[in-house]
C-alpha cells in the first residue's frame, strides 16, 4: 500500500495538480484529495490505489521503502520494464 504522503510527494515531484493526477489515473479528484489528506494508508480501494500507482509509475516516479516510505524520479534513461537489449 502506498501512503497519502507518497501520493502527494510524487504528484508534486511531477509538478502535477490533483486534477492532473485524477485525469491520468482515472480516479476522481475527490479521491485523490482524500488520499493525500492522510500521511499513512489512505482509505481508498485497492483498485483506486493501483490506478494511482500505475499513473505515477508511468510518469517516472519510483516508490522507495527505506526507513520511511518515499518517492523519487527514475533516471530518464531507464524504462519501467528495465533495460532493453
C-alpha positions in Angstrom: 0.0 0.0 0.0 1.3 3.5 -0.8 0.7 6.3 1.6 -1.1 9.5 1.2 2.2 11.3 1.8 3.8 9.3 -1.0 1.0 10.2 -3.4 1.2 13.9 -2.7 5.0 13.9 -2.8 5.0 12.0 -6.2 2.5 14.3 -7.7 4.5 17.4 -6.5 7.7 15.9 -7.9 6.0 15.7 -11.3 4.6 19.2 -11.0 1.1 17.8 -11.3 -2.1 19.2 -9.7 -4.5 16.8 -8.0 -6.7 17.2 -11.1 -3.9 16.2 -13.5 -3.3 13.0 -11.4 -7.1 12.4 -11.4 -7.2 12.6 -15.2 -4.1 10.4 -15.6 -5.2 7.8 -13.2 -9.0 7.9 -14.0 -9.7 8.3 -10.3 -12.0 11.1 -9.2 -10.1 14.2 -7.9 -12.1 14.0 -4.6 -10.5 10.6 -4.0 -7.0 12.0 -4.8 -7.5 14.8 -2.3 -8.9 12.5 0.4 -6.0 10.1 -0.1 -3.4 12.9 0.2 -5.1 14.3 3.4 -3.5 11.5 5.5 0.2 10.7 5.9 -0.4 7.0 6.3 -2.5 4.5 4.4 -5.4 6.3 2.8 -9.0 4.9 2.8 -9.1 4.1 -0.9 -9.9 0.8 -2.6 -7.1 -1.5 -3.8 -8.3 -0.8 -7.4 -8.0 3.0 -6.9 -4.5 2.6 -5.4 -3.4 0.5 -8.4 -4.7 3.2 -10.8 -2.9 6.0 -8.9 0.3 4.0 -8.5 0.3 3.0 -12.2 -0.2 6.6 -13.4 2.6 7.8 -11.2 4.9 4.9 -12.3 4.2 5.6 -15.9 5.1 9.2 -15.4 8.5 8.3 -14.0 8.0 8.1 -10.2 9.7 5.3 -8.2 8.4 4.4 -4.8 11.1 3.7 -2.2 10.9 1.8 1.1 13.9 2.8 3.1 13.5 3.7 6.8 10.4 5.6 5.7 8.4 5.2 2.5 9.2 7.8 0.0 9.3 8.6 -3.7 11.9 9.7 -6.3 12.1 10.3 -10.0 13.5 7.5 -12.0 16.5 8.1 -14.2 15.1 9.1 -17.5 17.2 6.6 -19.4 15.6 3.7 -17.7 12.2 2.3 -18.5 9.7 0.9 -16.1 10.3 -2.6 -17.5 14.1 -2.4 -17.1 16.9 -2.1 -19.6 16.2 -3.1 -23.1 18.6 -5.3 -25.0 
